[in-house]
Amino acid sequence: MQKKLLFFLKFSLLCTYLLNFSLSAAAFEDDLVVGLETDSPLVPIYLTPLINERSSFAEEYLKQLEQVIAFDLSSNGSSYLVKQTAENNALATRSARDQFDSLLDWQKKNIFFVIKGWVENKAISFVLLDVQTKSLKKIETISLTGNLNEDRLHMHRISDLIHKAFFGTNGIASTKIIYSIRTKQGQDSQKWISEIWEADYDGANARQLTQENSYCISPVYIPPKAGFVTGGYMYVSYKLGQPKIYMASFKENKAHRLTNLKGNQLMPAIARQRDQVAFISDVAGNPDLFIQPFNPEKGADGKPQQIFSARQAAQGSPTFSPDGKRIAFVSNKDGSPKIYIIKIPEAGSSLKNIQAQLISKRNRENSAPAWSPDGNKIAYCAKHGGDRQIWVYDFKTNQEKQISEGAGNKENPSWAPDSLHLVFNSSDEKQSELYLINLNQKEAIKISKGAGEKRFPNWEIR
């Protein structure tokens, strides 16, 4: 009995160590600055004030809608907003609704695109001017409801339409983020609970998903079928005492166990092909890496397979390559935790023949790898100086680059579908908040609001 207790304590300590160091203390800074090398210049865009043309909405409400689009356009990694001025507003006002004049004036101001929007009755419309090509495009008119939460989603959709029109690629404004919030059960209580939440990518419209009154962490979206949005998610819950992996549907929000495997199961990751789940379990006596054949409708499909183990070492935080053929993960098999990659072995393969490729070579205490959707990068956190920072390994250059700077432990990075944006949590002993960055802009933006410690963000898969 004593040996079992000692092993469980050792396992708990190792997993906590590898679990992205999420409960440790460090200095925290509200104005977090992320130092980035600009890989491509941002395009200047001018957004005119939203015009109220015989609508039933108050000016303050329209201003709130305009602020949503302004945030999207200034955070999309492709453009930045030129500050509104009376002169530029007058220049836009002189233009007719369906065309823009004075192209030369806009070119002199070095403004590439101009966006003009108006609300008439209960519908919002936008016209887009490409100053360089002298082309004009009107995007579809969308009806407003007067409910800010619902209309914010319409604004995000419009932002993505604008991004597609100007840059030819899909925007990320309509995506969502899932994460956990840890709070004390009562003001004077020493018991902590953690529930799973979901919010828009900018932190708005936050809603609680689980109601377990227990400890839920590490949520991940279940990848959707092509052309669809995700219908469910997985997470880890301690409601049975030991950590177990659960599946839940957004519609029914009823959770059930992924597998009845004994022991502890942690850190689920799901292949983009929707056919495999990777996780960490001690069922074989050590915190090792497993994969489970999977069906989104049925759950676990067959028996799990142990695919990596190292003597007296703990594995953690698996993440699949986009093609589902490789896994990056954490192991302290060579001392401090580092990031490794293996090819997923065939069933029945000997663990002795599995070779792990070392990725993180510049720092100690690496954790929480996240493979980018385009397959070209892995983001992770590593201790650098006094605090943990976000780093990115680039497969094209085989180089590691530090992404974040400043006080506070930056942890648990997750990529947006565009492989340009990242969300992560920055924490100390008092608080933990979610931040948004992209590889073309150097400032991180705090997106989480409200009470509780926000951790383990995971970006919706598209």
Order of alpha helices (4+ residues) and beta strands (2+ residues): alpha-beta-beta-alpha-beta-alpha-alpha-beta-beta-beta-alpha-beta-beta-beta-beta-beta-beta-beta-beta-beta-beta-beta-beta-beta-beta-beta-beta-beta-beta-beta-beta-beta-beta-beta-beta-beta
